[in-house]
Amino acid sequence: MASPQDALRLERRGDIDARRCQYTFHLPALGASVAEARQRVRTRLRDWGVHEETRDDAEMVISELFTNAVRHTDSERVICTLRLTGTLLRLEVADQGCTQTEPRSREAEADEESGRGLLLVGALSKEWGSRPNDRGPGRVVWAELSPVRILP
């Protein structure tokens, strides 16, 4: 399902082709939407020719970030953006929440069922962080995966 924000452009830089792709979608801020977000990421990255291992990592990262947006904010919807530039994949999850704190990873106790999501994001990502949402209230949490392998 393509959106108006979906763009695919190939640029020639010297002898190296640099692939630049972007895809944005939004879903209701419900726990049931997490599976849909994972599926959309997997499908789009497959369409872009991204290797399965990177798709798996991106699917896990988007799942954790989307889940946090649902659990820790008062959002009605969550906006996800995927941006592939060369061998760097950036995943962004924007909420409309009212939380005053920055997302941070923490050490969960052995008997806790949750609390390890951002540790997982950190392990799978080259880098991750957050910034205020420039489209209104809330925050954008992002993660970068690199190097991204593209299938021949």
N, C-alpha and C positions, 0 to 999 in steps of 0.2 A: 504494500500500500504506500504509494509515493505521496509526499506532502509538498506544498509549495516551497517549504524550506529545504527540500531535498535537492542537492546539487552535486553533479559529478563533473569534474574537469580534469583533463590531463594537460600538463604543461611540459614543454621541452626546455630543459636547462642544460645547455651544453650537450653532452652525450648521455645524460641521465634523465630518464622519464620520472617525474615526480607526480605521484597520484595525489589528488586532493579531493576528498569527498566529505559531505556533511549531510546529516539527517537529524531532524528534530521531531519529536512526538510528545503528546501529553496524554495522561491517563488520570482517572479519578484517584485520589489519595486514599486508597483502600488496600488492605492486605491482599485481597484477591487480585489486584492489578499487578502485583510483583511478577507473577508467572507470565503475564502478557508482556511486561517490559523485557523480561529475559528472552522471550521468543522473538520480539521485534529486533532486539540487538543481534541475536544469533542469525536471523534471516538476513538482515541488512549486511552484516559482515560477511556472510557467505556470498551474497550477491556481489560484494566488492572484491571477492577473491582472497579474503583474509584466511590464513591457515587455521585449522581446527583448534590447535592448542591456544592460540590467541583468542579465538572465539569463546572457548571455555573460560578463560581468565576474565574476559570482558563480561561474560554472562554472570559470573560470580560477583564481580565488582558492582555491576549495575543492580544486582539483586540486593546486595548489602546497603548501597547508598539509597535505593528506593525504599527499602524497608525502614531505614532510619528516618527518612523524610515523612513516612506515614506514622511511625511510632512517636517521634519527638517533636512534631509540629502540629499546628492546627490548620493544615492546608486542606483545600478542597480538591486541588489537582496538583500533579507533579509533572514537570517538564524535563524531558531527557534529551540531550544532544550528544551525538557521536560525531567526531571530527577526525578524519584520517588525513594526515599530511606526511607524505613520504613513508617513513617507517615509525611514525609516532601516532598513536591512537589516543585521543582525549575523550573521556566520558564525563559528562556533566549532568547533575541532577539538581534542578531548581525547585525549591518549595516556596510556599506562601506563608510559612509559619511565623510564629511570634516568639520563638525561643531567643533568649538573650545571650546564650552561651555558644561558644565555638565548638564544633565537633572535635572530639579528641579520643584517641585510643586509650584504653585502660586495661589493666590486668583484671580479668574476671576470676572469681573464686572457682575452684574445681566443681562445686555443686551448683553453680549458676548455669541456667539454660541459655542465657544471652550475654552480650557484653564483649564479644570477641570480633565483631564485624569489621571495625576499623583496623584492628590488628591484621586481619585477613586482607583487607584492601591494601594496607601498607606492604604486606608480603608479596602481593601480586603486581603491585604498581611500581613504576620507576619513581614516581612522586605523586603526592596527593595533597589537597588542601581545600580551603573554602574562602569565599568572599561574599560580600553582601550582594543580593540580587539587584541588578541595575534596572529591572523591570517592575520594581515595586517591593513590598515587604518580603522578607524571607532571606534565604541564603542559597548560594550555589556551592555544592560540594563537587569537586572534580578529582579525577585520577588520570594519570598518563601511563600508558603501557608502551614499552619500547624495548627492543626493536620488534616491529610487527613484520611477520613473514607473509608475503603475498604469494599465492599459488601461481605457478607458471601457466 
